């Protein structure tokens, strides 16, 4: 079955969905919407694969180490649960053998989310982030699977002139033999063009339904290089603001992309699914 929508970046593998993940999954699949769950460290990557393997079709996994989890200070209750040392990021070092074994599952469609996150930047973590990124590019090359990138620039308040997008692209050009997607793209058009020219797609979340910062990039990016995602449980789109986000709401992102680009919704729906099938499932457009 070809779906109507594909949420290419979700996290129903997180603690936020522990109580009702099966219910969420079934109502999403019932609406002809596929889910790709993305890992952020060993535990959530393994969980993404376990969830994907419960379903014959429509639920898939991406496995990897989020750049924030290369340090030991970050904690998010929606991701890892409340309190307790057992839930806290351990400052993981990417274990290529572990992830490559996990990546042998037919339901694993990419490696990530990996990349560089300079938002809450501790300068001492830059080298760790870069080392983990290079290692994950190596795993993607070995498995011949695309990359799911997480890239985030420093906050405006920090005053930093560093560009995570520029640094990440330089690393990709040195090491990557595969392509992939830049998840939750939030850079400017110049940064976007660099990734597009290198063959990477850009994906957008529900934030585009209530913020106009992304309109220029969406208008300028060719439709065949765009994908849609929720990043659930985060950034819930209109008209569901205030609720926990979930994969079913990806339709609202697709509607907004169509509106911003001035293209009929049915054309956008069809092309975005083709894009996801091309990038993550190797299907020709």
ZIRAUR-V296014 format. One record per residue. RES is the residue in three letters. SS is DSSP state (a for helix, b for strand, c for the rest). Layout:
res = <RES;RES>
ss = <SS;SS>
This chain:
res = <UNK;UNK;UNK;UNK;UNK;UNK;UNK;UNK;UNK;UNK;UNK;UNK;UNK;UNK;UNK;UNK;UNK;UNK;UNK;UNK;UNK;UNK;UNK;UNK;UNK;UNK;UNK;UNK;UNK;UNK;UNK;UNK;UNK;UNK;UNK;UNK;UNK;UNK;UNK;UNK;UNK;UNK;UNK;UNK;UNK;UNK;UNK;UNK;UNK;UNK;UNK;UNK;UNK;UNK;UNK;UNK;UNK;UNK;UNK;UNK;UNK;UNK;UNK;UNK;UNK;UNK;UNK;UNK;UNK;UNK;UNK;UNK;UNK;UNK;UNK;UNK;UNK;UNK;UNK;UNK;UNK;UNK;UNK;UNK;UNK;UNK;UNK;UNK;UNK;UNK;UNK;UNK;UNK;UNK;UNK;UNK;UNK;UNK;UNK;UNK;UNK;UNK;UNK;UNK;UNK;UNK;UNK;UNK;UNK;UNK;UNK;UNK;UNK;UNK;UNK;UNK;UNK;UNK;UNK;UNK;UNK;UNK;UNK;UNK;UNK;UNK;UNK;UNK;UNK;UNK;UNK;UNK;UNK;UNK;UNK;UNK;UNK;UNK;UNK;UNK;UNK;UNK;UNK;UNK;UNK;UNK;UNK;UNK;UNK;UNK;UNK;UNK;UNK;UNK;UNK;UNK;UNK;UNK;UNK;UNK;UNK;UNK;UNK;UNK;UNK;UNK;UNK;UNK;UNK;UNK;UNK;UNK;UNK;UNK;UNK;UNK;UNK;UNK;UNK;UNK;UNK;UNK;UNK;UNK;UNK;UNK;UNK;UNK;UNK;UNK;UNK;UNK;UNK;UNK;UNK;UNK;UNK;UNK;UNK;UNK;UNK;UNK;UNK;UNK;UNK;UNK;UNK;UNK;UNK;UNK;UNK;UNK;UNK;UNK;UNK;UNK;UNK;UNK;UNK;UNK;UNK;UNK;UNK;UNK;UNK;UNK;UNK;UNK;UNK;UNK;UNK;UNK;UNK;UNK;UNK;UNK;UNK;UNK;UNK;UNK;UNK;UNK;UNK;UNK;UNK;UNK;UNK;UNK;UNK;UNK;UNK;UNK;UNK;UNK;UNK;UNK;UNK;UNK;UNK;UNK;UNK;UNK;UNK;UNK;UNK;UNK;UNK;UNK;UNK;UNK;UNK;UNK;UNK;UNK;UNK;UNK;UNK;UNK;UNK;UNK;UNK;UNK;UNK;UNK;UNK>
ss = <c;c;c;c;b;b;b;b;b;b;c;c;c;c;a;a;a;c;c;c;a;a;a;a;a;a;a;a;a;a;c;c;b;b;b;b;b;b;c;c;c;a;a;a;a;a;a;a;a;a;a;a;c;c;c;c;c;c;b;b;b;b;b;c;c;c;a;a;a;a;c;c;c;c;c;c;a;a;a;a;c;c;c;c;a;a;a;c;c;c;c;c;c;c;c;a;a;a;a;a;a;a;c;c;c;c;c;b;b;b;b;b;b;b;b;b;b;c;c;c;c;c;a;a;a;a;a;a;a;a;a;a;a;a;a;a;a;a;a;a;a;a;a;c;c;b;b;b;b;b;b;b;c;c;c;a;a;a;c;c;c;c;c;a;a;a;a;a;a;a;a;a;a;a;a;c;c;c;c;b;b;b;b;c;c;c;c;c;a;a;a;a;a;a;a;a;a;c;c;c;b;b;b;b;c;a;a;a;a;c;c;c;c;c;a;a;a;a;a;a;c;c;a;a;a;b;b;b;c;c;c;c;c;c;c;c;c;c;c;c;c;c;c;c;c;c;a;a;a;a;a;a;a;a;a;a;a;a;a;a;a;c;c;c;a;a;a;a;a;a;a;a;a;a;a;a;a;a;a;a;a;c;c;c;c>
